[in-house]
Amino acid sequence: MLAIAAVGATSLLLGVYSRAVWPTHVLGFVALLPFLALLDRARTLRGSLGVAVLQSIGFALAVFAWFADALAAYTGVSRAATLALLVLLAPLFQPQLVVFALVRTAARARVGATRGALATACAWVAAEWVLPKLLGDTLGHGLHASAWLRQGADLAGPAGLTFALLLANEAALATLRGRARAALAFVAIVAALSAYGAFRLSQRANDAASPPLLTAALIQADVRDYAKLREQLGSFEAVRAILDTHFAMSAEALARGGVDLLVWPETIYPTTFGSPKSPDGAIADRAIAAFARSTGVPLVFGAYDAEGGAEYNAAIFLDPQADGRASFEAYRKARLFPLTERVPGWLDSSSLRDALPWLGAWRAGPGAAVVALRLADGRTLRIGPMICYDALAPEHARAAVRAGAELLLALSNDSWFDGGEGPHLHLIVSAFRSIETRRPQLRATPTGISAAIDATGEITAFAPVGAREALVASVPAGGGGSLALALGDWLGPVSLLAVVALLARQRTREP
């Protein structure tokens, strides 16, 4: 009963904290206390493993229950089955909890509580680096709610914030047990994060007063369930209805004036562009190109791209001013979601696809890219595209910015998991790409949340889930470097080496 109560308390606190809203983000500094206290009672590696498995299940249910709902809706499997799968695989979805618990028990016995706390914080970070998680989550994401605290991500990414939170939780537990110096350590961690954040924000204080980098119209038409629409209208008429909706909403946004770029979401054009599969497809292609020419404003939209019999999830960059006709460049999504977008070759088979008709068959693109797009005013803007799952990979955005990207542009389709916290969590994770690289970001989705994000990670404008809105938003220019941009995921390997070094030491008497 004690174990269930402790795991339940930490799970509840993490569930609230993970929503990354003010002021509940402060729970991140104490949410692990019941879990840590329970680990101390476990004492043995076997007991610690049991606690970690229980906590991984509690964490999954508190933070990712929406994912089970999304899987049920997407695959047609019952919610009870997907929830059971989430529970069964929880230790694999959150492997850092298992590594953390085992290292903590071993380290405290070998090198004492203080060095043990450092070793276990390093173990958590190292585990997330060695064993990347399906949804790219880490504790540090919850600190997005604080403009000051989140700026520390430009040093070591969200993993650096996770590291600070783990040490703060250990210090808080030691404080409750009467260790006065632990209280000073807790205050020092919070103060250091806050002071660094205030300093970084002061460096960008003039951004808002400067002319914007660009003004874009993000078209969120609340279009969902393409298959149902095709059944009702037929393939061509369904595509035509989607296009007509986006033409009308785009025209309305352009009528407000000052729009430099039109952006439609991921796969909003649910077929290939530039290599039509039928005469009807060629008609639809020409309609999009004609619309772009009529507006004179460049258009970026999600579609499919085809080459050599393979298809790709793509972002099409349409330049209406090129040689008097619309020409385009395609970026191909690099990171594909397992199974729903791509099945590994060793697993793929006709029998598997017969049993699971929802399996995807796209190919992965070559990686991060920079697209130079000419705006209506004649300027050329260098854009780093990301499509959905790409935004969960920090290295993807960093590579684009190192190659000269001035703006991150994310196209996503979050409609299959928009019944819970999924869209908000996806937005928060994407916002950290701007903090790490110090570049602004535009994000377009068909059902929400579409948003404009500045170089500090501030969400300056957004269209909520379920809204039908042409969001016109400006973003200030970013620029400059950061440690995370220069060195990438440096904290992961350093943490791994630190764990090995700390555990290799013999225990010494603590002060």
C-alpha positions in Angstrom: 0.0 0.0 0.0 2.9 2.3 0.8 4.4 1.6 -2.6 1.2 2.2 -4.4 0.6 5.5 -2.5 4.1 6.8 -3.3 4.0 5.8 -6.9 0.6 7.3 -7.2 1.6 10.5 -5.6 4.6 11.0 -8.0 2.5 10.0 -11.0 -0.2 12.5 -10.1 2.3 15.3 -9.6 4.1 14.5 -12.9 0.8 14.3 -14.7 0.0 17.9 -13.6 3.5 19.1 -14.1 3.8 17.6 -17.6 1.1 20.0 -18.9 3.7 22.8 -18.8 1.4 25.5 -17.7 2.0 28.3 -15.2 2.4 27.9 -12.2 2.2 24.1 -11.9 5.6 23.9 -13.5 7.1 24.3 -10.1 6.0 20.8 -9.2 8.8 19.5 -11.3 11.2 20.4 -8.5 9.5 18.2 -6.0 7.4 15.7 -8.0 9.9 12.8 -7.5 10.0 13.0 -3.7 7.6 10.1 -3.0 9.4 8.0 -5.6 12.8 8.7 -4.2 11.7 8.0 -0.7 10.3 4.7 -1.7 13.5 3.8 -3.5 15.4 4.4 -0.3 13.2 1.9 1.5 13.7 -0.7 -1.2 17.4 -0.9 -0.5 18.1 -3.9 -2.8 18.5 -3.9 -6.6 15.5 -6.2 -6.9 13.3 -4.0 -4.8 14.5 -0.9 -6.7 13.6 -2.6 -10.0 10.1 -3.3 -8.7 9.6 0.3 -7.7 10.9 1.5 -11.1 8.5 -0.8 -13.0 5.6 0.4 -10.9 6.6 4.0 -11.4 7.0 3.6 -15.1 3.4 2.3 -15.3 2.1 5.1 -13.1 4.0 7.7 -15.3 2.6 6.2 -18.5 -1.0 6.3 -17.2 -0.7 9.8 -15.8 1.1 11.4 -18.7 0.4 9.3 -21.8 -3.1 7.9 -21.4 -4.1 10.0 -24.4 -1.6 8.0 -26.5 -3.6 4.8 -25.8 -6.8 6.6 -26.9 -5.1 7.8 -30.1 -3.9 4.3 -30.9 -7.3 2.9 -30.4 -8.9 5.4 -32.7 -6.2 5.0 -35.4 -6.0 1.2 -35.4 -9.6 0.3 -34.6 -8.3 -1.8 -31.6 -10.3 -1.5 -28.3 -9.2 1.1 -25.8 -8.8 -1.6 -23.2 -6.3 -3.4 -25.4 -4.2 -0.2 -26.2 -4.3 0.8 -22.5 -3.1 -2.7 -21.6 -0.3 -2.4 -24.2 0.7 1.0 -22.7 1.0 -0.6 -19.2 2.8 -3.7 -20.5 5.4 -1.6 -22.4 5.7 1.2 -19.9 9.2 0.2 -18.7 10.3 0.2 -22.4 8.7 3.6 -23.0 10.4 5.0 -19.8 13.6 3.1 -19.5 15.4 5.9 -17.7 13.3 5.1 -14.6 14.7 1.6 -14.5 18.3 2.7 -15.1 17.9 5.5 -12.6 16.5 3.3 -9.8 19.2 0.6 -10.2 22.1 3.0 -10.4 20.8 5.0 -7.5 20.6 2.0 -5.2 24.1 0.8 -6.3 25.6 4.3 -6.2 24.4 5.2 -2.7 25.8 2.0 -1.3 29.1 2.6 -3.0 29.8 6.3 -3.0 27.3 7.8 -0.6 24.2 10.0 -0.9 25.8 13.1 -2.4 27.9 11.5 -5.1 25.1 9.0 -5.5 22.6 11.8 -6.3 25.0 13.1 -9.0 25.6 9.6 -10.4 21.9 8.9 -10.7 21.0 12.2 -12.3 23.7 11.4 -14.9 22.3 7.9 -15.3 18.9 9.3 -16.1 20.2 11.7 -18.7 22.6 9.0 -20.2 19.7 6.5 -20.4 17.6 8.9 -22.4 20.5 9.6 -24.7 21.4 6.0 -25.3 17.8 4.8 -25.4 15.8 7.5 -27.3 12.1 7.4 -26.4 9.2 7.0 -28.8 7.7 10.4 -28.1 10.9 12.2 -27.3 9.8 13.3 -23.8 11.9 14.3 -20.9 11.2 16.0 -17.5 12.8 19.3 -18.6 10.0 20.0 -21.1 7.6 20.9 -18.3 9.7 24.0 -17.5 8.6 25.6 -20.8 5.9 27.4 -18.7 8.6 29.6 -17.2 10.2 32.1 -19.6 13.3 32.3 -17.4 13.7 28.6 -16.5 13.3 27.3 -20.0 16.2 29.4 -21.4 18.7 26.9 -19.9 17.9 24.5 -22.7 20.2 26.5 -25.0 23.1 25.1 -22.9 22.3 21.4 -23.1 18.8 21.0 -24.5 15.9 19.9 -22.4 18.2 17.2 -21.0 20.1 19.9 -19.1 16.8 21.0 -17.5 16.0 17.4 -16.6 19.4 17.1 -15.0 18.8 20.2 -12.9 15.3 19.0 -11.8 16.7 15.6 -10.7 19.4 17.2 -8.5 16.7 19.6 -7.1 14.5 16.7 -6.1 17.4 15.0 -4.4 18.2 18.2 -2.6 14.6 18.7 -1.5 14.5 15.2 -0.1 17.7 15.7 1.8 16.4 19.0 3.1 13.3 17.3 4.5 15.7 14.9 6.3 17.4 17.8 8.0 20.5 18.4 5.9 20.8 22.2 5.9 23.3 22.4 3.1 20.9 20.5 0.8 18.5 23.4 1.2 21.2 25.7 0.0 21.8 23.4 -3.0 18.1 23.5 -3.9 18.0 27.3 -3.8 21.2 27.5 -5.8 19.8 25.3 -8.6 16.6 27.3 -8.9 18.5 30.6 -8.7 21.1 29.6 -11.3 18.4 28.6 -13.8 16.5 31.8 -13.2 19.5 34.1 -13.4 20.7 32.5 -16.6 17.2 32.8 -18.1 16.9 36.4 -17.1 20.3 37.2 -18.7 19.4 35.4 -21.9 16.1 37.2 -22.2 17.7 40.6 -21.5 19.9 39.9 -24.6 16.8 39.6 -26.8 14.9 42.4 -25.2 14.9 44.5 -28.4 13.6 41.7 -30.6 10.0 42.6 -30.2 10.6 46.2 -31.2 12.5 45.3 -34.3 10.9 44.7 -37.7 9.5 41.2 -38.0 11.4 38.6 -39.9 8.1 37.8 -41.8 4.4 37.7 -41.4 2.7 34.4 -42.3 -0.8 33.0 -42.6 -1.1 29.6 -41.1 -4.3 27.9 -42.4 -5.9 25.6 -39.8 -9.2 24.4 -41.5 -10.1 21.8 -38.9 -10.0 19.1 -41.6 -9.9 15.6 -40.2 -10.7 12.0 -41.2 -9.7 12.0 -44.9 -10.9 8.4 -45.4 -14.5 9.3 -44.3 -14.5 12.3 -46.6 -13.4 10.1 -49.5 -16.2 7.7 -48.8 -18.7 10.5 -48.8 -17.5 12.5 -51.8 -15.2 10.3 -53.8 -11.4 10.8 -54.0 -11.3 13.8 -56.5 -14.2 15.7 -54.9 -12.8 15.2 -51.4 -9.5 16.7 -52.6 -11.3 19.5 -54.3 -13.3 20.3 -51.2 -10.2 20.4 -49.1 -8.5 22.7 -51.6 -11.5 25.0 -52.0 -11.6 25.4 -48.2 -7.9 26.3 -48.1 -8.2 28.7 -51.1 -11.0 30.5 -49.4 -9.3 30.8 -46.0 -6.0 31.8 -47.6 -7.7 34.5 -49.6 -9.4 35.9 -46.5 -6.0 36.0 -44.7 -4.3 37.7 -47.6 -7.0 40.3 -47.7 -5.9 41.5 -44.3 -2.6 42.6 -46.0 1.1 42.3 -45.2 1.3 38.5 -45.5 4.6 37.3 -46.8 4.0 33.5 -46.7 1.1 31.1 -46.8 1.4 27.8 -44.9 -0.9 24.8 -45.0 -0.4 21.7 -42.8 1.2 18.3 -43.2 -0.4 16.1 -45.9 -3.3 18.5 -46.4 -3.0 17.7 -50.1 -3.4 13.9 -49.7 -1.7 12.8 -52.9 1.5 13.4 -54.9 2.2 16.9 -56.2 4.2 17.4 -59.4 3.8 13.8 -60.4 0.0 13.2 -60.6 -1.4 9.7 -60.5 -4.4 10.5 -62.7 -5.8 13.2 -64.9 -7.8 14.4 -61.9 -4.6 14.7 -59.9 -3.1 16.9 -62.7 -6.2 19.1 -62.5 -5.7 19.6 -58.8 -2.0 20.3 -59.2 -2.8 23.0 -61.7 -5.4 24.5 -59.4 -2.9 24.9 -56.6 -0.2 26.4 -58.9 -2.8 28.8 -60.4 -3.9 29.9 -57.0 -0.3 30.6 -56.0 0.3 32.6 -59.2 -2.9 34.6 -58.6 -1.8 35.7 -55.1 1.9 36.2 -55.8 2.6 34.9 -52.3 4.8 31.8 -51.8 2.9 28.8 -50.5 4.2 25.9 -48.4 1.9 22.9 -48.0 2.1 19.3 -47.0 1.7 16.7 -49.7 3.3 13.5 -51.1 6.4 13.4 -53.2 7.2 10.5 -55.5 10.4 9.2 -57.2 11.3 5.8 -58.6 8.1 4.1 -57.3 8.7 5.3 -53.8 6.5 7.9 -52.0 7.5 10.4 -49.4 5.7 12.6 -46.9 6.8 16.0 -48.1 6.6 19.8 -47.7 6.1 21.5 -51.0 7.7 25.0 -51.3 5.8 26.8 -54.2 7.4 29.9 -55.6 4.8 31.8 -57.7 7.3 34.3 -59.1 9.7 31.9 -60.8 9.9 32.7 -64.5 6.3 33.7 -64.6 5.0 30.3 -63.5 4.8 28.4 -60.2 7.9 26.2 -59.5 8.5 24.2 -56.4 11.0 22.4 -54.2 10.1 19.5 -52.1 11.5 18.6 -48.6 11.0 15.0 -47.7 10.3 14.0 -44.1 13.3 12.4 -42.5 11.9 10.8 -39.3 8.9 8.6 -39.9 6.7 7.4 -37.1 7.2 3.6 -36.5 4.6 1.4 -38.2 2.0 4.0 -39.0 4.4 5.7 -41.5 7.1 3.1 -42.1 7.6 -0.6 -41.4 11.2 -1.8 -41.1 12.2 -4.1 -44.0 12.9 -7.1 -41.8 9.4 -6.9 -40.4 7.5 -6.0 -43.5 5.4 -8.6 -45.2 2.2 -9.0 -47.2 0.6 -11.1 -44.4 1.4 -8.4 -41.8 -0.1 -5.7 -44.0 -3.2 -7.9 -44.6 -3.6 -8.2 -40.8 -2.8 -4.5 -40.1 -4.1 -2.4 -43.0 -3.1 0.9 -41.3 0.6 0.2 -41.7 2.5 2.9 -43.6 4.7 2.6 -46.6 6.5 5.9 -47.0 10.3 6.2 -47.4 12.4 8.4 -45.2 14.0 11.6 -46.7 17.8 12.2 -46.5 17.7 14.4 -43.5 17.7 18.1 -42.4 17.7 20.6 -45.2 17.5 24.3 -45.9 15.1 25.7 -48.5 15.7 29.2 -49.9 12.3 30.7 -50.6 11.8 34.1 -52.3 9.1 36.1 -50.5 6.6 38.5 -52.2 8.8 41.5 -51.4 11.8 40.1 -53.2 13.7 38.9 -50.1 15.0 35.4 -49.9 14.4 33.6 -46.7 16.3 30.4 -45.7 13.9 28.0 -44.0 14.6 24.8 -42.1 11.5 22.5 -42.6 10.3 19.9 -40.1 7.4 17.6 -40.6 5.7 16.3 -37.5 8.1 13.7 -36.0 11.1 15.6 -37.3 10.4 18.2 -34.6 11.1 15.6 -31.8 14.7 15.3 -33.0 16.9 18.2 -31.7 19.7 17.4 -34.1 17.4 17.9 -37.1 16.7 21.5 -36.2 20.3 22.1 -35.2 21.6 20.8 -38.5 19.3 23.1 -40.5 20.3 26.1 -38.5 24.0 25.3 -38.8 23.4 25.2 -42.6 22.0 28.7 -42.5 18.3 28.4 -41.7 16.8 31.7 -40.4 13.3 30.2 -39.6 12.1 26.8 -38.5 8.9 25.8 -40.3 7.0 22.8 -38.8 4.1 21.1 -40.6 2.2 18.6 -38.6 -1.0 16.6 -38.6 -2.0 16.0 -34.9 -5.6 15.2 -35.7 -5.2 11.5 -34.8 -4.3 12.3 -31.2 -6.1 15.6 -30.6 -8.5 14.2 -28.0 -6.1 14.8 -25.1 -2.9 16.5 -24.2 -1.0 15.2 -27.3 -1.2 18.4 -29.4 -0.1 20.6 -26.5 2.8 18.4 -25.6 3.9 18.2 -29.3 3.8 22.0 -29.4 5.9 22.3 -26.3 8.5 19.9 -27.5 8.7 21.8 -30.8 9.1 25.1 -29.0 12.4 23.8 -27.5 13.9 23.5 -31.0 13.6 27.3 -31.1 15.2 27.8 -27.7 18.1 25.5 -28.5 18.8 27.1 -31.9 17.7 30.7 -31.1 15.6 30.8 -34.3 11.9 31.6 -34.6 9.4 28.9 -35.7 6.0 28.7 -37.5 3.9 25.6 -36.9 0.8 24.7 -39.0 -1.6 21.8 -38.2 -5.0 21.0 -39.7 -6.8 20.7 -36.3 -4.5 22.5 -33.9 -2.4 23.7 -32.3 -1.0 26.0 -35.0 1.4 28.6 -33.6 4.1 31.2 -34.0 7.1 30.8 -31.7 9.9 33.3 -31.1 13.6 32.6 -30.5 13.1 32.4 -26.8 10.4 29.7 -27.1 7.6 32.0 -26.4 4.3 31.0 -28.1 3.3 34.5 -29.4 0.1 33.4 -31.3 -1.8 30.2 -31.6 -5.0 28.6 -32.9 -6.4 26.1 -30.4 -7.5 22.5 -31.1 -10.7 22.3 -33.0 -10.6 25.9 -34.2 -11.1 26.8 -37.9 -8.8 29.8 -38.2 -6.5 31.6 -40.6 -3.9 32.6 -38.1 -1.9 35.6 -39.3 1.2 36.0 -37.2 4.6 37.8 -37.3 7.8 36.5 -35.8 10.9 38.5 -34.9 14.2 37.5 -36.3 16.4 35.2 -34.2 20.1 34.8 -34.5 23.2 34.1 -32.5 24.6 30.9 -31.2 24.2 28.7 -28.2 26.1 25.9 -26.6 23.4 23.4 -27.6 23.6 24.5 -31.2 27.4 24.3 -31.2 27.9 21.0 -29.4 24.6 19.2 -29.8 23.7 16.5 -27.3 26.9 16.8 -25.4 25.4 16.2 -22.0 24.4 12.6 -22.8 27.9 11.2 -23.4 29.4 13.3 -20.7 26.7 11.9 -18.2 27.5 8.4 -19.3 31.2 8.8 -18.7 30.4 10.5 -15.3 28.3 7.5 -14.2 31.1 5.1 -15.0 33.7 7.3 -13.2 31.6 7.8 -10.1 30.7 4.2 -9.7 34.3 3.2 -10.2 35.3 5.1 -7.1 35.5 3.6 -3.7 33.2 5.1 -1.1 34.7 7.9 0.9 33.5 9.5 4.1 31.1 12.3 3.3 31.3 15.6 5.0 
